[in-house]
Amino acid sequence: MTSRDTLADQVRLDVINAAQSVCERRVWDTLGEPVEGWWPQTFLHYGQELADKIQVYILAARSGSNDCLEMGQDENPQRVFWRGHRQKVYQLIAWALAGDIPRRGLVVRHKCDNRLCIHPQHLEVGTQSANLVDQQWSGARRRKWPSGE
């Protein structure tokens, strides 16, 4: 068994545990009603399938520099469409492992400064302001958007 197989197996178990944890504490809104939406329903009804998908992504990723596992091309991270919801693979992995529901003001940060990386140990949920400070501190390249000219 390779180290990538071991990582994929461990992440699969971690996602299953995170989904079970979310189900046990049931995410409630301020009125005491269960929170509806894509992520709560995913954790509640599709935790095993989510874990299996993430395991496949980790095994399919290509090796990059600094122990990164990459999916996507150039500066465009790989996107997936699952259960009627489109998102980047690294977001799916980070939020699943965090066992949390995305909220306004929170983003998935790449500790490795590689937007293509899906390595779970390189991803962290945090604030956009902390993400921008990280980029300035590390001197990470900013994407150059076309000026429209």
C-alpha positions in Angstrom: 0.0 0.0 0.0 1.4 3.4 -1.0 1.4 6.5 1.2 -1.2 8.0 -1.1 -3.4 4.9 -0.6 -3.0 5.3 3.2 -3.8 9.0 3.0 -6.9 8.3 0.9 -8.1 5.6 3.3 -7.6 7.9 6.3 -9.3 10.8 4.7 -12.3 8.6 3.8 -12.6 7.6 7.4 -12.2 11.2 8.6 -15.0 12.3 6.2 -17.3 9.6 7.5 -16.6 10.6 11.1 -17.2 14.3 10.2 -20.5 13.5 8.6 -21.6 11.4 11.6 -20.6 14.2 13.9 -22.7 16.7 11.9 -25.6 14.3 12.0 -25.3 13.7 15.8 -25.2 17.4 16.6 -27.8 18.2 13.9 -27.2 21.7 12.7 -30.0 23.9 14.0 -31.0 27.4 13.1 -31.7 30.1 15.6 -35.3 29.0 15.8 -34.4 25.5 16.7 -35.3 24.1 13.3 -33.0 21.7 11.4 -30.9 23.6 8.8 -31.9 22.7 5.3 -29.6 23.0 2.3 -27.0 21.1 0.3 -24.3 20.6 2.9 -26.6 19.5 5.8 -28.4 17.1 3.5 -25.1 15.8 2.1 -23.8 15.0 5.6 -27.1 13.5 6.7 -27.9 11.3 3.7 -24.7 11.0 1.5 -21.8 10.9 4.0 -20.6 7.5 2.8 -20.8 8.5 -0.9 -19.0 11.8 -0.1 -16.2 9.9 1.6 -15.9 7.5 -1.4 -15.8 10.4 -3.9 -13.1 12.2 -2.0 -11.0 9.0 -1.8 -11.3 8.6 -5.6 -10.2 12.2 -6.1 -7.1 11.9 -3.9 -6.1 8.7 -5.7 -6.6 10.3 -9.1 -4.7 13.5 -8.4 -1.3 14.1 -9.9 1.7 14.7 -7.7 3.0 18.3 -7.6 5.8 20.1 -5.9 5.9 20.4 -2.1 3.9 17.2 -1.7 0.8 18.7 -3.3 -1.8 16.6 -4.9 -3.1 18.5 -7.9 -6.4 18.5 -9.9 -7.0 21.0 -12.7 -5.0 22.8 -15.3 -2.9 26.0 -15.3 -4.4 28.1 -12.6 -7.9 26.6 -12.8 -8.8 24.2 -10.1 -10.8 21.1 -11.1 -14.5 21.5 -10.6 -17.1 18.7 -10.0 -20.8 18.6 -10.4 -22.5 16.4 -7.8 -26.0 16.3 -6.5 -27.0 19.3 -8.5 -24.2 21.5 -7.0 -21.0 22.6 -8.8 -17.9 23.3 -6.8 -14.1 23.0 -6.8 -12.7 19.7 -5.6 -10.6 21.3 -3.0 -13.7 23.0 -1.5 -15.5 19.7 -1.4 -12.6 18.1 0.5 -12.0 20.9 2.9 -15.6 21.4 3.9 -16.2 17.7 4.2 -13.2 17.2 6.5 -14.1 20.3 8.5 -17.6 18.8 9.2 -18.9 22.3 8.8 -21.3 24.1 6.6 -19.9 27.0 4.4 -20.9 30.4 5.8 -20.5 33.9 4.6 -17.0 35.2 5.3 -15.3 31.8 5.3 -13.2 30.4 2.5 -10.9 27.4 1.9 -7.3 28.4 2.3 -4.4 26.7 0.6 -1.5 26.6 3.1 0.7 25.5 0.2 -0.3 28.5 -2.0 -1.2 26.1 -4.8 -4.8 26.6 -6.0 -4.7 23.2 -7.8 -3.8 21.3 -4.6 -6.4 19.0 -3.0 -4.1 17.5 -0.4 -6.2 17.6 2.8 -3.3 18.6 5.0 -2.7 21.6 2.8 -6.3 22.9 3.1 -7.8 24.9 5.9 -11.1 26.7 6.4 -10.6 30.3 7.5 -11.5 33.9 6.8 -10.9 35.7 3.5 -8.9 38.4 5.4 -6.6 35.7 6.8 -6.3 34.2 3.3 -5.2 37.6 1.8 -2.7 38.1 4.6 -1.3 34.6 3.8 -1.0 35.6 0.1 0.9 38.8 0.9 3.2 37.1 3.4 4.1 34.3 1.1 4.3 36.4 -2.0 1.8 34.1 -3.8 1.1 34.9 -7.3 -2.2 36.7 -7.9 -4.2 35.7 -10.9 -4.0 38.2 -13.7 -7.5 38.8 -15.0 -8.1 40.1 -18.5 -8.7 43.8 -18.5 -11.4 43.5 -21.2 -9.5 45.5 -23.8 
